[in-house]
């Protein structure tokens, strides 16, 4: 197989016309959707993804869980679905708790990741180690409102210095560092050094806890760049997941699952594939 060939499961899915969904917090409303028509990928390594695994374990395509390794803590496995549904939570809320308050209860424990990794229909992929952000002059194609937790991360930077800058992935863009009361752009060497540091920490976690090196990678915030891709490939990654419209044709595009909730449905769906329907 050449480096440009897709992995076998991806090739089969593409040939069959499978679309790939991007899922963060698993919510009760999602189980009313025809999930068995899609490949499912899960970002961040959230507890809700582990909790609802019994409802998804017979999915016709492999389930791919992308974990942010710095957010996975050593603790016993908690319960899985027992008929009760968890309250939905927004990404901004669990990010606030994790990145500002230092609380990681919303994310899986090592024991929970190990359980999923041992299932026959599961792949565990990388979603970086730190999932960090930076201030950058690189303008996003489709700007979105900035979450409060991101603004809090840079509350120590005077507003006058932040004017005209965007908060984006620290891996995908060089960005700026706040030093001696001024913003200084990171050099190419500093940027690439951070990418390598983050990637090595992530890969080391996989090797220590799972005894394997991951080859599938999902970009934090779905943001990427040529230098980031080149470095990740040098660590053995060969399958990359992005958002709905990546410019690089080698990346796997994904549809946000929330967009399906806004589409009309065609009546009750078949749940014989093992994806339970919420009553």
WOKA-V284423 format. One record per residue. N is the residue number from 1. RES is the residue in three letters. SS is DSSP state (~ for helix, > for strand, _ for the rest). Layout:
N;RES;SS
N;RES;SS
//
This chain:
1;UNK;_
2;UNK;_
3;UNK;_
4;UNK;_
5;UNK;_
6;UNK;_
7;UNK;_
8;UNK;~
9;UNK;~
10;UNK;~
11;UNK;~
12;UNK;~
13;UNK;~
14;UNK;~
15;UNK;~
16;UNK;_
17;UNK;_
18;UNK;_
19;UNK;>
20;UNK;>
21;UNK;>
22;UNK;>
23;UNK;>
24;UNK;_
25;UNK;_
26;UNK;_
27;UNK;_
28;UNK;~
29;UNK;~
30;UNK;~
31;UNK;~
32;UNK;~
33;UNK;_
34;UNK;_
35;UNK;~
36;UNK;~
37;UNK;~
38;UNK;>
39;UNK;>
40;UNK;>
41;UNK;>
42;UNK;>
43;UNK;_
44;UNK;_
45;UNK;_
46;UNK;>
47;UNK;~
48;UNK;~
49;UNK;~
50;UNK;~
51;UNK;~
52;UNK;_
53;UNK;~
54;UNK;~
55;UNK;~
56;UNK;~
57;UNK;_
58;UNK;_
59;UNK;_
60;UNK;_
61;UNK;_
62;UNK;_
63;UNK;>
64;UNK;>
65;UNK;>
66;UNK;>
67;UNK;>
68;UNK;_
69;UNK;~
70;UNK;~
71;UNK;~
72;UNK;_
73;UNK;>
74;UNK;_
75;UNK;_
76;UNK;_
77;UNK;_
78;UNK;_
79;UNK;_
80;UNK;_
81;UNK;_
82;UNK;_
83;UNK;_
84;UNK;_
85;UNK;_
86;UNK;_
87;UNK;_
88;UNK;_
89;UNK;_
90;UNK;_
91;UNK;~
92;UNK;~
93;UNK;~
94;UNK;~
95;UNK;~
96;UNK;~
97;UNK;~
98;UNK;~
99;UNK;~
100;UNK;~
101;UNK;_
102;UNK;_
103;UNK;_
104;UNK;_
105;UNK;_
106;UNK;_
107;UNK;>
108;UNK;_
109;UNK;>
110;UNK;~
111;UNK;~
112;UNK;~
113;UNK;~
114;UNK;~
115;UNK;~
116;UNK;~
117;UNK;~
118;UNK;_
119;UNK;_
120;UNK;_
121;UNK;_
122;UNK;>
123;UNK;>
124;UNK;>
125;UNK;>
126;UNK;>
127;UNK;_
128;UNK;_
129;UNK;_
130;UNK;_
131;UNK;_
132;UNK;_
133;UNK;>
134;UNK;>
135;UNK;>
136;UNK;>
137;UNK;_
138;UNK;_
139;UNK;_
140;UNK;_
141;UNK;_
142;UNK;_
143;UNK;_
144;UNK;_
145;UNK;_
146;UNK;_
147;UNK;_
148;UNK;~
149;UNK;~
150;UNK;~
151;UNK;~
152;UNK;~
153;UNK;~
154;UNK;_
155;UNK;_
156;UNK;_
157;UNK;_
158;UNK;_
159;UNK;~
160;UNK;~
161;UNK;~
162;UNK;~
163;UNK;_
164;UNK;_
165;UNK;_
166;UNK;>
167;UNK;>
168;UNK;>
169;UNK;>
170;UNK;_
171;UNK;_
172;UNK;_
173;UNK;_
174;UNK;_
175;UNK;_
176;UNK;>
177;UNK;>
178;UNK;>
179;UNK;>
180;UNK;_
181;UNK;_
182;UNK;>
183;UNK;>
184;UNK;>
185;UNK;>
186;UNK;_
187;UNK;_
188;UNK;~
189;UNK;~
190;UNK;~
191;UNK;~
192;UNK;~
193;UNK;~
194;UNK;~
195;UNK;~
196;UNK;~
197;UNK;~
198;UNK;~
199;UNK;~
200;UNK;~
201;UNK;~
202;UNK;~
203;UNK;~
204;UNK;~
205;UNK;~
206;UNK;~
207;UNK;~
208;UNK;~
209;UNK;~
210;UNK;~
211;UNK;_
212;UNK;_
213;UNK;_
214;UNK;_
215;UNK;_
216;UNK;>
217;UNK;>
218;UNK;>
219;UNK;_
220;UNK;~
221;UNK;~
222;UNK;~
223;UNK;_
224;UNK;_
225;UNK;_
226;UNK;~
227;UNK;~
228;UNK;~
229;UNK;~
230;UNK;~
231;UNK;~
232;UNK;~
233;UNK;~
234;UNK;~
235;UNK;_
236;UNK;_
237;UNK;_
238;UNK;_
239;UNK;>
240;UNK;>
241;UNK;>
242;UNK;_
243;UNK;_
244;UNK;_
245;UNK;_
246;UNK;_
247;UNK;_
248;UNK;_
249;UNK;_
250;UNK;_
251;UNK;_
252;UNK;>
253;UNK;_
254;UNK;_
255;UNK;>
256;UNK;>
257;UNK;_
258;UNK;~
259;UNK;~
260;UNK;~
261;UNK;~
262;UNK;_
263;UNK;_
264;UNK;_
265;UNK;_
266;UNK;_
267;UNK;_
268;UNK;_
269;UNK;_
270;UNK;_
271;UNK;_
272;UNK;_
273;UNK;_
274;UNK;_
275;UNK;_
276;UNK;_
277;UNK;_
278;UNK;_
279;UNK;_
//
